[in-house]
């Protein structure tokens, strides 16, 4: 059941991050899920120790873990945009 929740929440977080970074037209649902999950993993290593809490990949499902996963997905898309276009949107 945790994997299904991770896929659904990762998809929503990836979709919201792609809307914020204006890359929604270039991504499909599969890439949104990948961005959400990889962003959650990135947040687990970088953002979560700074703000506290547990990452969503560990099964924690609270507002702090959702915010940190969203921030991780936005940072991931910013890094991809920087290497792809030479600038962050």
HTML snippet that shows the backbone in 3Dmol.js (N, CA, C, O; Angstrom):
<script src="https://3Dmol.org/build/3Dmol-min.js"></script>
<div id="view" style="width:600px;height:400px;position:relative"></div>
<script>
const pdb = `
ATOM      1  N   UNK A   1       0.820  -1.199   0.000  1.00  0.00           N
ATOM      2  CA  UNK A   1       0.000   0.000   0.000  1.00  0.00           C
ATOM      3  C   UNK A   1       0.862   1.262   0.000  1.00  0.00           C
ATOM      4  O   UNK A   1       0.469   2.279  -0.571  1.00  0.00           O
ATOM      5  N   UNK A   2       2.034   1.204   0.636  1.00  0.00           N
ATOM      6  CA  UNK A   2       2.908   2.376   0.671  1.00  0.00           C
ATOM      7  C   UNK A   2       3.386   2.775  -0.718  1.00  0.00           C
ATOM      8  O   UNK A   2       3.515   3.964  -1.009  1.00  0.00           O
ATOM      9  N   UNK A   3       3.648   1.803  -1.574  1.00  0.00           N
ATOM     10  CA  UNK A   3       4.133   2.119  -2.918  1.00  0.00           C
ATOM     11  C   UNK A   3       3.060   2.820  -3.740  1.00  0.00           C
ATOM     12  O   UNK A   3       3.373   3.694  -4.549  1.00  0.00           O
ATOM     13  N   UNK A   4       1.810   2.452  -3.546  1.00  0.00           N
ATOM     14  CA  UNK A   4       0.715   3.111  -4.275  1.00  0.00           C
ATOM     15  C   UNK A   4       0.562   4.555  -3.804  1.00  0.00           C
ATOM     16  O   UNK A   4       0.376   5.462  -4.614  1.00  0.00           O
ATOM     17  N   UNK A   5       0.642   4.759  -2.506  1.00  0.00           N
ATOM     18  CA  UNK A   5       0.558   6.119  -1.965  1.00  0.00           C
ATOM     19  C   UNK A   5       1.733   6.956  -2.451  1.00  0.00           C
ATOM     20  O   UNK A   5       1.565   8.122  -2.805  1.00  0.00           O
ATOM     21  N   UNK A   6       2.930   6.360  -2.468  1.00  0.00           N
ATOM     22  CA  UNK A   6       4.111   7.072  -2.941  1.00  0.00           C
ATOM     23  C   UNK A   6       3.970   7.459  -4.410  1.00  0.00           C
ATOM     24  O   UNK A   6       4.365   8.560  -4.792  1.00  0.00           O
ATOM     25  N   UNK A   7       3.416   6.581  -5.237  1.00  0.00           N
ATOM     26  CA  UNK A   7       3.230   6.897  -6.650  1.00  0.00           C
ATOM     27  C   UNK A   7       2.200   8.000  -6.859  1.00  0.00           C
ATOM     28  O   UNK A   7       2.410   8.902  -7.669  1.00  0.00           O
ATOM     29  N   UNK A   8       1.099   7.930  -6.137  1.00  0.00           N
ATOM     30  CA  UNK A   8       0.047   8.939  -6.294  1.00  0.00           C
ATOM     31  C   UNK A   8       0.524  10.299  -5.782  1.00  0.00           C
ATOM     32  O   UNK A   8       0.387  11.311  -6.469  1.00  0.00           O
ATOM     33  N   UNK A   9       1.077  10.313  -4.583  1.00  0.00           N
ATOM     34  CA  UNK A   9       1.551  11.579  -4.008  1.00  0.00           C
ATOM     35  C   UNK A   9       2.730  12.120  -4.811  1.00  0.00           C
ATOM     36  O   UNK A   9       2.832  13.328  -5.021  1.00  0.00           O
ATOM     37  N   UNK A  10       3.623  11.233  -5.264  1.00  0.00           N
ATOM     38  CA  UNK A  10       4.738  11.670  -6.107  1.00  0.00           C
ATOM     39  C   UNK A  10       4.261  12.270  -7.408  1.00  0.00           C
ATOM     40  O   UNK A  10       4.831  13.252  -7.885  1.00  0.00           O
ATOM     41  N   UNK A  11       3.222  11.694  -7.992  1.00  0.00           N
ATOM     42  CA  UNK A  11       2.656  12.253  -9.219  1.00  0.00           C
ATOM     43  C   UNK A  11       2.059  13.627  -9.014  1.00  0.00           C
ATOM     44  O   UNK A  11       2.253  14.523  -9.835  1.00  0.00           O
ATOM     45  N   UNK A  12       1.336  13.797  -7.923  1.00  0.00           N
ATOM     46  CA  UNK A  12       0.725  15.103  -7.633  1.00  0.00           C
ATOM     47  C   UNK A  12       1.798  16.139  -7.329  1.00  0.00           C
ATOM     48  O   UNK A  12       1.725  17.269  -7.812  1.00  0.00           O
ATOM     49  N   UNK A  13       2.790  15.763  -6.533  1.00  0.00           N
ATOM     50  CA  UNK A  13       3.861  16.700  -6.194  1.00  0.00           C
ATOM     51  C   UNK A  13       4.664  17.063  -7.440  1.00  0.00           C
ATOM     52  O   UNK A  13       5.006  18.229  -7.634  1.00  0.00           O
ATOM     53  N   UNK A  14       4.967  16.082  -8.286  1.00  0.00           N
ATOM     54  CA  UNK A  14       5.680  16.357  -9.528  1.00  0.00           C
ATOM     55  C   UNK A  14       4.878  17.248 -10.463  1.00  0.00           C
ATOM     56  O   UNK A  14       5.435  18.122 -11.128  1.00  0.00           O
ATOM     57  N   UNK A  15       3.571  17.026 -10.510  1.00  0.00           N
ATOM     58  CA  UNK A  15       2.701  17.859 -11.345  1.00  0.00           C
ATOM     59  C   UNK A  15       2.679  19.297 -10.846  1.00  0.00           C
ATOM     60  O   UNK A  15       2.789  20.233 -11.638  1.00  0.00           O
ATOM     61  N   UNK A  16       2.538  19.475  -9.535  1.00  0.00           N
ATOM     62  CA  UNK A  16       2.521  20.828  -8.975  1.00  0.00           C
ATOM     63  C   UNK A  16       3.861  21.532  -9.169  1.00  0.00           C
ATOM     64  O   UNK A  16       3.904  22.724  -9.471  1.00  0.00           O
ATOM     65  N   UNK A  17       4.949  20.794  -8.995  1.00  0.00           N
ATOM     66  CA  UNK A  17       6.269  21.385  -9.207  1.00  0.00           C
ATOM     67  C   UNK A  17       6.471  21.766 -10.669  1.00  0.00           C
ATOM     68  O   UNK A  17       7.093  22.788 -10.958  1.00  0.00           O
ATOM     69  N   UNK A  18       5.955  20.959 -11.597  1.00  0.00           N
ATOM     70  CA  UNK A  18       6.094  21.297 -13.009  1.00  0.00           C
ATOM     71  C   UNK A  18       5.251  22.509 -13.383  1.00  0.00           C
ATOM     72  O   UNK A  18       5.617  23.255 -14.292  1.00  0.00           O
ATOM     73  N   UNK A  19       4.139  22.716 -12.705  1.00  0.00           N
ATOM     74  CA  UNK A  19       3.341  23.921 -12.937  1.00  0.00           C
ATOM     75  C   UNK A  19       4.086  25.151 -12.434  1.00  0.00           C
ATOM     76  O   UNK A  19       4.117  26.181 -13.107  1.00  0.00           O
ATOM     77  N   UNK A  20       4.686  25.045 -11.253  1.00  0.00           N
ATOM     78  CA  UNK A  20       5.437  26.167 -10.688  1.00  0.00           C
ATOM     79  C   UNK A  20       6.634  26.517 -11.565  1.00  0.00           C
ATOM     80  O   UNK A  20       6.923  27.695 -11.780  1.00  0.00           O
ATOM     81  N   UNK A  21       7.331  25.503 -12.072  1.00  0.00           N
ATOM     82  CA  UNK A  21       8.528  25.731 -12.893  1.00  0.00           C
ATOM     83  C   UNK A  21       8.206  25.894 -14.378  1.00  0.00           C
ATOM     84  O   UNK A  21       9.122  26.039 -15.187  1.00  0.00           O
ATOM     85  N   UNK A  22       6.940  25.874 -14.750  1.00  0.00           N
ATOM     86  CA  UNK A  22       6.450  26.053 -16.115  1.00  0.00           C
ATOM     87  C   UNK A  22       7.028  25.032 -17.102  1.00  0.00           C
ATOM     88  O   UNK A  22       7.406  25.379 -18.221  1.00  0.00           O
ATOM     89  N   UNK A  23       7.090  23.770 -16.669  1.00  0.00           N
ATOM     90  CA  UNK A  23       7.517  22.689 -17.564  1.00  0.00           C
ATOM     91  C   UNK A  23       6.404  21.664 -17.749  1.00  0.00           C
ATOM     92  O   UNK A  23       6.656  20.545 -18.195  1.00  0.00           O
ATOM     93  N   UNK A  24       5.181  22.041 -17.408  1.00  0.00           N
ATOM     94  CA  UNK A  24       4.067  21.099 -17.436  1.00  0.00           C
ATOM     95  C   UNK A  24       3.746  20.623 -18.849  1.00  0.00           C
ATOM     96  O   UNK A  24       3.347  19.473 -19.031  1.00  0.00           O
ATOM     97  N   UNK A  25       3.911  21.482 -19.847  1.00  0.00           N
ATOM     98  CA  UNK A  25       3.606  21.100 -21.215  1.00  0.00           C
ATOM     99  C   UNK A  25       4.584  20.096 -21.795  1.00  0.00           C
ATOM    100  O   UNK A  25       4.262  19.403 -22.759  1.00  0.00           O
ATOM    101  N   UNK A  26       5.784  20.010 -21.214  1.00  0.00           N
ATOM    102  CA  UNK A  26       6.820  19.118 -21.727  1.00  0.00           C
ATOM    103  C   UNK A  26       6.790  17.753 -21.065  1.00  0.00           C
ATOM    104  O   UNK A  26       7.418  16.818 -21.561  1.00  0.00           O
ATOM    105  N   UNK A  27       6.076  17.615 -19.960  1.00  0.00           N
ATOM    106  CA  UNK A  27       6.092  16.392 -19.173  1.00  0.00           C
ATOM    107  C   UNK A  27       4.760  15.680 -19.252  1.00  0.00           C
ATOM    108  O   UNK A  27       3.705  16.303 -19.376  1.00  0.00           O
ATOM    109  N   UNK A  28       4.827  14.386 -19.181  1.00  0.00           N
ATOM    110  CA  UNK A  28       3.624  13.578 -19.085  1.00  0.00           C
ATOM    111  C   UNK A  28       3.449  13.092 -17.664  1.00  0.00           C
ATOM    112  O   UNK A  28       4.176  13.513 -16.763  1.00  0.00           O
ATOM    113  N   UNK A  29       2.499  12.218 -17.461  1.00  0.00           N
ATOM    114  CA  UNK A  29       2.222  11.723 -16.111  1.00  0.00           C
ATOM    115  C   UNK A  29       3.371  10.881 -15.573  1.00  0.00           C
ATOM    116  O   UNK A  29       3.672  10.934 -14.380  1.00  0.00           O
ATOM    117  N   UNK A  30       4.016  10.105 -16.442  1.00  0.00           N
ATOM    118  CA  UNK A  30       5.133   9.270 -15.987  1.00  0.00           C
ATOM    119  C   UNK A  30       6.292  10.127 -15.495  1.00  0.00           C
ATOM    120  O   UNK A  30       6.881   9.836 -14.453  1.00  0.00           O
ATOM    121  N   UNK A  31       6.621  11.177 -16.234  1.00  0.00           N
ATOM    122  CA  UNK A  31       7.712  12.053 -15.819  1.00  0.00           C
ATOM    123  C   UNK A  31       7.353  12.852 -14.575  1.00  0.00           C
ATOM    124  O   UNK A  31       8.226  13.152 -13.761  1.00  0.00           O
ATOM    125  N   UNK A  32       6.072  13.201 -14.414  1.00  0.00           N
ATOM    126  CA  UNK A  32       5.645  13.862 -13.182  1.00  0.00           C
ATOM    127  C   UNK A  32       5.850  12.954 -11.970  1.00  0.00           C
ATOM    128  O   UNK A  32       6.291  13.413 -10.917  1.00  0.00           O
ATOM    129  N   UNK A  33       5.535  11.677 -12.116  1.00  0.00           N
ATOM    130  CA  UNK A  33       5.735  10.733 -11.017  1.00  0.00           C
ATOM    131  C   UNK A  33       7.215  10.595 -10.699  1.00  0.00           C
ATOM    132  O   UNK A  33       7.604  10.581  -9.532  1.00  0.00           O
ATOM    133  N   UNK A  34       8.040  10.494 -11.734  1.00  0.00           N
ATOM    134  CA  UNK A  34       9.480  10.364 -11.524  1.00  0.00           C
ATOM    135  C   UNK A  34      10.033  11.612 -10.843  1.00  0.00           C
ATOM    136  O   UNK A  34      10.829  11.503  -9.910  1.00  0.00           O
ATOM    137  N   UNK A  35       9.625  12.789 -11.293  1.00  0.00           N
ATOM    138  CA  UNK A  35      10.094  14.035 -10.685  1.00  0.00           C
ATOM    139  C   UNK A  35       9.648  14.125  -9.230  1.00  0.00           C
ATOM    140  O   UNK A  35      10.418  14.561  -8.375  1.00  0.00           O
ATOM    141  N   UNK A  36       8.424  13.721  -8.943  1.00  0.00           N
ATOM    142  CA  UNK A  36       7.934  13.767  -7.564  1.00  0.00           C
ATOM    143  C   UNK A  36       8.692  12.822  -6.649  1.00  0.00           C
ATOM    144  O   UNK A  36       9.025  13.192  -5.523  1.00  0.00           O
ATOM    145  N   UNK A  37       8.970  11.613  -7.109  1.00  0.00           N
ATOM    146  CA  UNK A  37       9.667  10.635  -6.272  1.00  0.00           C
ATOM    147  C   UNK A  37      11.137  11.002  -6.117  1.00  0.00           C
ATOM    148  O   UNK A  37      11.673  10.946  -5.010  1.00  0.00           O
ATOM    149  N   UNK A  38      11.793  11.376  -7.209  1.00  0.00           N
ATOM    150  CA  UNK A  38      13.200  11.766  -7.109  1.00  0.00           C
ATOM    151  C   UNK A  38      13.330  13.056  -6.300  1.00  0.00           C
ATOM    152  O   UNK A  38      14.292  13.221  -5.549  1.00  0.00           O
ATOM    153  N   UNK A  39      12.382  13.960  -6.444  1.00  0.00           N
ATOM    154  CA  UNK A  39      12.383  15.169  -5.619  1.00  0.00           C
ATOM    155  C   UNK A  39      12.203  14.855  -4.142  1.00  0.00           C
ATOM    156  O   UNK A  39      12.792  15.520  -3.290  1.00  0.00           O
ATOM    157  N   UNK A  40      11.390  13.845  -3.833  1.00  0.00           N
ATOM    158  CA  UNK A  40      11.214  13.431  -2.439  1.00  0.00           C
ATOM    159  C   UNK A  40      12.494  12.806  -1.888  1.00  0.00           C
ATOM    160  O   UNK A  40      12.839  13.013  -0.725  1.00  0.00           O
ATOM    161  N   UNK A  41      13.191  12.048  -2.721  1.00  0.00           N
ATOM    162  CA  UNK A  41      14.465  11.469  -2.294  1.00  0.00           C
ATOM    163  C   UNK A  41      15.501  12.568  -2.086  1.00  0.00           C
ATOM    164  O   UNK A  41      16.246  12.551  -1.107  1.00  0.00           O
ATOM    165  N   UNK A  42      15.543  13.520  -3.011  1.00  0.00           N
ATOM    166  CA  UNK A  42      16.451  14.656  -2.881  1.00  0.00           C
ATOM    167  C   UNK A  42      16.140  15.458  -1.625  1.00  0.00           C
ATOM    168  O   UNK A  42      17.049  15.889  -0.915  1.00  0.00           O
ATOM    169  N   UNK A  43      14.869  15.653  -1.356  1.00  0.00           N
ATOM    170  CA  UNK A  43      14.465  16.377  -0.147  1.00  0.00           C
ATOM    171  C   UNK A  43      14.838  15.606   1.107  1.00  0.00           C
ATOM    172  O   UNK A  43      15.173  16.209   2.126  1.00  0.00           O
ATOM    173  N   UNK A  44      14.786  14.280   1.047  1.00  0.00           N
ATOM    174  CA  UNK A  44      15.148  13.463   2.194  1.00  0.00           C
ATOM    175  C   UNK A  44      16.597  13.634   2.587  1.00  0.00           C
ATOM    176  O   UNK A  44      16.940  13.531   3.765  1.00  0.00           O
ATOM    177  N   UNK A  45      17.455  13.896   1.605  1.00  0.00           N
ATOM    178  CA  UNK A  45      18.870  14.065   1.892  1.00  0.00           C
ATOM    179  C   UNK A  45      19.252  15.499   2.225  1.00  0.00           C
ATOM    180  O   UNK A  45      20.136  15.724   3.052  1.00  0.00           O
ATOM    181  N   UNK A  46      18.601  16.474   1.595  1.00  0.00           N
ATOM    182  CA  UNK A  46      19.041  17.857   1.713  1.00  0.00           C
ATOM    183  C   UNK A  46      18.104  18.710   2.577  1.00  0.00           C
ATOM    184  O   UNK A  46      18.560  19.363   3.515  1.00  0.00           O
ATOM    185  N   UNK A  47      16.825  18.713   2.276  1.00  0.00           N
ATOM    186  CA  UNK A  47      15.901  19.669   2.888  1.00  0.00           C
ATOM    187  C   UNK A  47      15.393  19.198   4.250  1.00  0.00           C
ATOM    188  O   UNK A  47      15.299  19.993   5.185  1.00  0.00           O
ATOM    189  N   UNK A  48      15.068  17.919   4.364  1.00  0.00           N
ATOM    190  CA  UNK A  48      14.487  17.406   5.606  1.00  0.00           C
ATOM    191  C   UNK A  48      15.396  17.579   6.820  1.00  0.00           C
ATOM    192  O   UNK A  48      14.893  17.928   7.888  1.00  0.00           O
ATOM    193  N   UNK A  49      16.713  17.353   6.715  1.00  0.00           N
ATOM    194  CA  UNK A  49      17.549  17.601   7.900  1.00  0.00           C
ATOM    195  C   UNK A  49      17.576  19.067   8.331  1.00  0.00           C
ATOM    196  O   UNK A  49      17.815  19.364   9.501  1.00  0.00           O
ATOM    197  N   UNK A  50      17.332  19.978   7.398  1.00  0.00           N
ATOM    198  CA  UNK A  50      17.352  21.394   7.738  1.00  0.00           C
ATOM    199  C   UNK A  50      16.075  21.845   8.452  1.00  0.00           C
ATOM    200  O   UNK A  50      16.126  22.660   9.372  1.00  0.00           O
ATOM    201  N   UNK A  51      14.917  21.302   8.015  1.00  0.00           N
ATOM    202  CA  UNK A  51      13.642  21.753   8.596  1.00  0.00           C
ATOM    203  C   UNK A  51      13.048  20.756   9.570  1.00  0.00           C
ATOM    204  O   UNK A  51      12.067  21.061  10.247  1.00  0.00           O
ATOM    205  N   UNK A  52      13.626  19.576   9.650  1.00  0.00           N
ATOM    206  CA  UNK A  52      13.103  18.563  10.569  1.00  0.00           C
ATOM    207  C   UNK A  52      12.032  17.714   9.919  1.00  0.00           C
ATOM    208  O   UNK A  52      11.528  18.044   8.845  1.00  0.00           O
ATOM    209  N   UNK A  53      11.695  16.637  10.565  1.00  0.00           N
ATOM    210  CA  UNK A  53      10.679  15.744  10.038  1.00  0.00           C
ATOM    211  C   UNK A  53      11.303  14.555   9.339  1.00  0.00           C
ATOM    212  O   UNK A  53      12.516  14.351   9.380  1.00  0.00           O
ATOM    213  N   UNK A  54      10.455  13.780   8.703  1.00  0.00           N
ATOM    214  CA  UNK A  54      10.891  12.592   7.977  1.00  0.00           C
ATOM    215  C   UNK A  54      10.453  12.715   6.526  1.00  0.00           C
ATOM    216  O   UNK A  54       9.398  13.287   6.251  1.00  0.00           O
ATOM    217  N   UNK A  55      11.238  12.193   5.595  1.00  0.00           N
ATOM    218  CA  UNK A  55      10.832  12.274   4.188  1.00  0.00           C
ATOM    219  C   UNK A  55       9.660  11.352   3.880  1.00  0.00           C
ATOM    220  O   UNK A  55       9.415  10.379   4.593  1.00  0.00           O
ATOM    221  N   UNK A  56       8.950  11.667   2.824  1.00  0.00           N
ATOM    222  CA  UNK A  56       7.774  10.903   2.443  1.00  0.00           C
ATOM    223  C   UNK A  56       8.153   9.504   1.962  1.00  0.00           C
ATOM    224  O   UNK A  56       7.318   8.600   1.980  1.00  0.00           O
ATOM    225  N   UNK A  57       9.405   9.314   1.532  1.00  0.00           N
ATOM    226  CA  UNK A  57       9.855   8.002   1.084  1.00  0.00           C
ATOM    227  C   UNK A  57      10.014   7.025   2.241  1.00  0.00           C
ATOM    228  O   UNK A  57      10.081   5.816   2.019  1.00  0.00           O
ATOM    229  N   UNK A  58      10.073   7.524   3.465  1.00  0.00           N
ATOM    230  CA  UNK A  58      10.140   6.664   4.651  1.00  0.00           C
ATOM    231  C   UNK A  58       8.765   6.304   5.183  1.00  0.00           C
ATOM    232  O   UNK A  58       8.661   5.594   6.182  1.00  0.00           O
ATOM    233  N   UNK A  59       7.728   6.770   4.549  1.00  0.00           N
ATOM    234  CA  UNK A  59       6.374   6.450   4.985  1.00  0.00           C
ATOM    235  C   UNK A  59       5.727   7.548   5.809  1.00  0.00           C
ATOM    236  O   UNK A  59       4.571   7.413   6.209  1.00  0.00           O
ATOM    237  N   UNK A  60       6.443   8.628   6.070  1.00  0.00           N
ATOM    238  CA  UNK A  60       5.864   9.747   6.813  1.00  0.00           C
ATOM    239  C   UNK A  60       4.935  10.515   5.876  1.00  0.00           C
ATOM    240  O   UNK A  60       5.309  10.849   4.751  1.00  0.00           O
ATOM    241  N   UNK A  61       3.743  10.787   6.343  1.00  0.00           N
ATOM    242  CA  UNK A  61       2.764  11.470   5.512  1.00  0.00           C
ATOM    243  C   UNK A  61       2.154  12.596   6.327  1.00  0.00           C
ATOM    244  O   UNK A  61       1.032  12.483   6.819  1.00  0.00           O
ATOM    245  N   UNK A  62       2.895  13.676   6.463  1.00  0.00           N
ATOM    246  CA  UNK A  62       2.403  14.851   7.154  1.00  0.00           C
ATOM    247  C   UNK A  62       2.725  16.084   6.305  1.00  0.00           C
ATOM    248  O   UNK A  62       3.319  15.969   5.233  1.00  0.00           O
ATOM    249  N   UNK A  63       2.334  17.240   6.784  1.00  0.00           N
ATOM    250  CA  UNK A  63       2.473  18.462   5.996  1.00  0.00           C
ATOM    251  C   UNK A  63       3.933  18.826   5.780  1.00  0.00           C
ATOM    252  O   UNK A  63       4.288  19.324   4.711  1.00  0.00           O
ATOM    253  N   UNK A  64       4.790  18.588   6.775  1.00  0.00           N
ATOM    254  CA  UNK A  64       6.211  18.899   6.626  1.00  0.00           C
ATOM    255  C   UNK A  64       6.868  18.030   5.557  1.00  0.00           C
ATOM    256  O   UNK A  64       7.678  18.519   4.770  1.00  0.00           O
ATOM    257  N   UNK A  65       6.523  16.748   5.524  1.00  0.00           N
ATOM    258  CA  UNK A  65       7.114  15.864   4.521  1.00  0.00           C
ATOM    259  C   UNK A  65       6.596  16.206   3.124  1.00  0.00           C
ATOM    260  O   UNK A  65       7.338  16.088   2.149  1.00  0.00           O
ATOM    261  N   UNK A  66       5.346  16.624   3.012  1.00  0.00           N
ATOM    262  CA  UNK A  66       4.803  17.024   1.710  1.00  0.00           C
ATOM    263  C   UNK A  66       5.462  18.307   1.203  1.00  0.00           C
ATOM    264  O   UNK A  66       5.775  18.424   0.018  1.00  0.00           O
ATOM    265  N   UNK A  67       5.668  19.264   2.103  1.00  0.00           N
ATOM    266  CA  UNK A  67       6.316  20.519   1.711  1.00  0.00           C
ATOM    267  C   UNK A  67       7.761  20.276   1.310  1.00  0.00           C
ATOM    268  O   UNK A  67       8.228  20.825   0.312  1.00  0.00           O
ATOM    269  N   UNK A  68       8.470  19.462   2.074  1.00  0.00           N
ATOM    270  CA  UNK A  68       9.870  19.208   1.732  1.00  0.00           C
ATOM    271  C   UNK A  68       9.979  18.425   0.425  1.00  0.00           C
ATOM    272  O   UNK A  68      10.908  18.658  -0.349  1.00  0.00           O
ATOM    273  N   UNK A  69       9.050  17.502   0.162  1.00  0.00           N
ATOM    274  CA  UNK A  69       9.059  16.773  -1.111  1.00  0.00           C
ATOM    275  C   UNK A  69       8.766  17.704  -2.276  1.00  0.00           C
ATOM    276  O   UNK A  69       9.370  17.578  -3.342  1.00  0.00           O
ATOM    277  N   UNK A  70       7.849  18.630  -2.082  1.00  0.00           N
ATOM    278  CA  UNK A  70       7.539  19.615  -3.120  1.00  0.00           C
ATOM    279  C   UNK A  70       8.753  20.496  -3.399  1.00  0.00           C
ATOM    280  O   UNK A  70       9.081  20.751  -4.558  1.00  0.00           O
ATOM    281  N   UNK A  71       9.422  20.961  -2.344  1.00  0.00           N
ATOM    282  CA  UNK A  71      10.613  21.780  -2.528  1.00  0.00           C
ATOM    283  C   UNK A  71      11.730  20.998  -3.218  1.00  0.00           C
ATOM    284  O   UNK A  71      12.462  21.549  -4.040  1.00  0.00           O
ATOM    285  N   UNK A  72      11.858  19.723  -2.884  1.00  0.00           N
ATOM    286  CA  UNK A  72      12.845  18.880  -3.556  1.00  0.00           C
ATOM    287  C   UNK A  72      12.551  18.723  -5.034  1.00  0.00           C
ATOM    288  O   UNK A  72      13.469  18.732  -5.854  1.00  0.00           O
ATOM    289  N   UNK A  73      11.283  18.580  -5.384  1.00  0.00           N
ATOM    290  CA  UNK A  73      10.895  18.455  -6.798  1.00  0.00           C
ATOM    291  C   UNK A  73      11.144  19.758  -7.548  1.00  0.00           C
ATOM    292  O   UNK A  73      11.566  19.732  -8.704  1.00  0.00           O
ATOM    293  N   UNK A  74      10.888  20.892  -6.910  1.00  0.00           N
ATOM    294  CA  UNK A  74      11.149  22.192  -7.542  1.00  0.00           C
ATOM    295  C   UNK A  74      12.643  22.378  -7.752  1.00  0.00           C
ATOM    296  O   UNK A  74      13.064  22.850  -8.809  1.00  0.00           O
ATOM    297  N   UNK A  75      13.454  22.014  -6.758  1.00  0.00           N
ATOM    298  CA  UNK A  75      14.906  22.113  -6.893  1.00  0.00           C
ATOM    299  C   UNK A  75      15.403  21.198  -8.015  1.00  0.00           C
ATOM    300  O   UNK A  75      16.274  21.586  -8.794  1.00  0.00           O
ATOM    301  N   UNK A  76      14.857  20.002  -8.097  1.00  0.00           N
ATOM    302  CA  UNK A  76      15.240  19.072  -9.163  1.00  0.00           C
ATOM    303  C   UNK A  76      14.921  19.649 -10.532  1.00  0.00           C
ATOM    304  O   UNK A  76      15.758  19.586 -11.433  1.00  0.00           O
ATOM    305  N   UNK A  77      13.737  20.209 -10.707  1.00  0.00           N
ATOM    306  CA  UNK A  77      13.374  20.803 -11.997  1.00  0.00           C
ATOM    307  C   UNK A  77      14.218  22.033 -12.309  1.00  0.00           C
ATOM    308  O   UNK A  77      14.520  22.290 -13.475  1.00  0.00           O
ATOM    309  N   UNK A  78      14.602  22.798 -11.288  1.00  0.00           N
ATOM    310  CA  UNK A  78      15.477  23.955 -11.502  1.00  0.00           C
ATOM    311  C   UNK A  78      16.849  23.505 -11.972  1.00  0.00           C
ATOM    312  O   UNK A  78      17.438  24.130 -12.854  1.00  0.00           O
ATOM    313  N   UNK A  79      17.363  22.431 -11.397  1.00  0.00           N
ATOM    314  CA  UNK A  79      18.664  21.903 -11.817  1.00  0.00           C
ATOM    315  C   UNK A  79      18.592  21.389 -13.252  1.00  0.00           C
ATOM    316  O   UNK A  79      19.500  21.630 -14.047  1.00  0.00           O
ATOM    317  N   UNK A  80      17.512  20.681 -13.583  1.00  0.00           N
ATOM    318  CA  UNK A  80      17.341  20.175 -14.951  1.00  0.00           C
ATOM    319  C   UNK A  80      17.235  21.329 -15.936  1.00  0.00           C
ATOM    320  O   UNK A  80      17.837  21.274 -17.008  1.00  0.00           O
ATOM    321  N   UNK A  81      16.483  22.373 -15.599  1.00  0.00           N
ATOM    322  CA  UNK A  81      16.363  23.536 -16.479  1.00  0.00           C
ATOM    323  C   UNK A  81      17.694  24.252 -16.645  1.00  0.00           C
ATOM    324  O   UNK A  81      17.999  24.758 -17.725  1.00  0.00           O
ATOM    325  N   UNK A  82      18.485  24.298 -15.582  1.00  0.00           N
ATOM    326  CA  UNK A  82      19.768  24.973 -15.646  1.00  0.00           C
ATOM    327  C   UNK A  82      20.702  24.269 -16.617  1.00  0.00           C
ATOM    328  O   UNK A  82      21.393  24.927 -17.395  1.00  0.00           O
ATOM    329  N   UNK A  83      20.735  22.949 -16.584  1.00  0.00           N
ATOM    330  CA  UNK A  83      21.593  22.217 -17.493  1.00  0.00           C
ATOM    331  C   UNK A  83      21.018  22.131 -18.902  1.00  0.00           C
ATOM    332  O   UNK A  83      21.769  22.051 -19.874  1.00  0.00           O
ATOM    333  N   UNK A  84      19.721  22.147 -19.016  1.00  0.00           N
ATOM    334  CA  UNK A  84      19.085  22.006 -20.320  1.00  0.00           C
ATOM    335  C   UNK A  84      19.094  23.309 -21.106  1.00  0.00           C
ATOM    336  O   UNK A  84      19.429  23.323 -22.290  1.00  0.00           O
ATOM    337  N   UNK A  85      18.733  24.387 -20.458  1.00  0.00           N
ATOM    338  CA  UNK A  85      18.589  25.670 -21.148  1.00  0.00           C
ATOM    339  C   UNK A  85      19.659  26.685 -20.778  1.00  0.00           C
ATOM    340  O   UNK A  85      19.791  27.714 -21.440  1.00  0.00           O
ATOM    341  N   UNK A  86      20.409  26.412 -19.745  1.00  0.00           N
ATOM    342  CA  UNK A  86      21.429  27.364 -19.311  1.00  0.00           C
ATOM    343  C   UNK A  86      20.888  28.431 -18.390  1.00  0.00           C
ATOM    344  O   UNK A  86      21.605  29.365 -18.034  1.00  0.00           O
ATOM    345  N   UNK A  87      19.621  28.306 -17.996  1.00  0.00           N
ATOM    346  CA  UNK A  87      19.041  29.264 -17.060  1.00  0.00           C
ATOM    347  C   UNK A  87      17.891  28.592 -16.306  1.00  0.00           C
ATOM    348  O   UNK A  87      17.318  27.607 -16.771  1.00  0.00           O
ATOM    349  N   UNK A  88      17.574  29.135 -15.155  1.00  0.00           N
ATOM    350  CA  UNK A  88      16.437  28.659 -14.369  1.00  0.00           C
ATOM    351  C   UNK A  88      15.264  29.556 -14.704  1.00  0.00           C
ATOM    352  O   UNK A  88      15.389  30.781 -14.679  1.00  0.00           O
ATOM    353  N   UNK A  89      14.134  28.963 -15.015  1.00  0.00           N
ATOM    354  CA  UNK A  89      12.957  29.761 -15.380  1.00  0.00           C
ATOM    355  C   UNK A  89      12.458  30.548 -14.229  1.00  0.00           C
ATOM    356  O   UNK A  89      11.473  31.276 -14.359  1.00  0.00           O
TER     357      UNK A  89
END
`;
const viewer = $3Dmol.createViewer("view");
viewer.addModel(pdb, "pdb");
viewer.setStyle({}, {cartoon: {color: "spectrum"}});
viewer.zoomTo();
viewer.render();
</script>
